[in-house]
């Protein structure tokens, strides 16, 4: 492998893994029955199982865990926009469109520079 990559012999090389499974490994979600919440770009729940099971809902992403003998199901929390919606509702701007949000944000940046 070293000859193919140009790396010196002895450097570990691994295939890319799903970021949520890397997080599961890092947080210790490595036993069946463990559930992890991932709060990066996507907010998800990752449930660890000792077998490959059918998705619990249609939207679940099922695959093998990075730990041998484990599998997982990733469920998106689909809440990225909910905080923005909550803030807009709080300010009485529930009906504002994307262009108006951009203009509002730009005006606050101009005011901060002045």
C-alpha positions in Angstrom: 0.0 0.0 0.0 2.8 2.4 0.8 4.1 2.2 -2.8 0.7 3.1 -4.2 0.1 6.1 -1.9 3.7 7.5 -1.7 3.5 7.1 2.1 6.4 5.6 4.0 5.8 2.0 5.2 4.2 1.7 8.6 1.8 4.6 8.4 -1.8 3.4 9.1 -4.2 3.9 6.3 -8.0 3.3 6.5 -11.0 3.8 4.4 -13.1 6.8 5.0 -15.9 6.4 7.5 -19.2 8.2 8.1 -18.7 11.1 10.4 -21.4 10.0 12.8 -19.8 6.6 13.3 -16.4 8.3 13.9 -18.2 10.3 16.6 -19.7 7.2 18.0 -16.3 5.7 18.3 -14.9 8.9 19.9 -17.8 9.2 22.4 -17.8 5.5 23.4 -21.0 4.5 21.7 -19.6 1.1 21.0 -22.0 -1.3 22.7 -25.4 -2.5 21.5 -28.1 -0.5 23.2 -26.1 2.7 23.3 -27.7 5.8 21.7 -25.6 8.8 20.8 -26.7 12.3 19.9 -24.5 14.0 17.2 -24.7 17.8 17.0 -22.4 18.7 14.1 -23.6 19.9 10.7 -26.5 17.5 11.0 -28.2 16.7 14.4 -28.8 13.0 14.6 -29.5 10.1 17.0 -27.3 7.1 16.4 -28.6 3.9 17.9 -26.1 1.0 18.2 -27.3 -2.6 17.7 -25.6 -6.0 17.6 -27.3 -6.9 14.3 -28.2 -5.3 11.0 -31.9 -4.5 11.5 -34.6 -3.0 9.3 -34.9 0.8 9.6 -37.1 1.8 12.5 -38.6 4.5 10.2 -38.3 5.0 6.5 -35.8 7.9 6.9 -33.4 5.9 9.1 -29.9 5.3 7.7 -28.8 1.8 8.6 -25.3 0.4 8.1 -22.4 -1.3 9.8 -20.7 0.4 12.7 -16.9 1.0 12.7 -16.6 -1.6 15.5 -16.8 -5.2 14.2 -20.0 -6.9 14.9 -22.0 -3.8 15.5 -24.5 -1.9 13.3 -26.4 1.3 13.8 -29.3 3.4 12.7 -29.0 7.1 12.2 -32.1 9.2 12.6 -31.9 12.8 11.6 -33.4 15.2 14.1 -34.4 17.6 11.2 -34.2 20.6 13.5 -31.6 22.9 11.9 -34.2 25.4 10.7 -36.4 25.2 13.8 -34.2 27.5 15.8 -34.4 30.1 13.0 -38.2 29.7 12.8 -38.5 30.1 16.6 -36.4 33.3 16.5 -38.4 34.8 13.6 -41.7 33.9 15.4 -40.4 35.5 18.6 -39.6 38.8 16.7 -43.0 38.8 14.9 -41.3 38.0 11.6 -43.0 34.6 10.9 -43.9 35.5 7.3 -40.5 37.0 6.2 -38.9 35.4 3.2 -35.3 34.4 2.6 -34.4 37.6 0.7 -35.8 39.8 3.5 -33.8 37.7 6.1 -30.6 38.3 4.1 -31.3 42.1 3.9 -32.0 42.2 7.6 -28.7 40.4 8.4 -26.8 42.7 6.0 -28.3 45.8 7.7 -27.1 44.7 11.1 -23.6 44.1 9.7 -23.6 47.7 8.2 -24.8 49.1 11.5 -22.1 47.3 13.4 -19.4 48.7 11.1 -20.6 52.3 11.5 
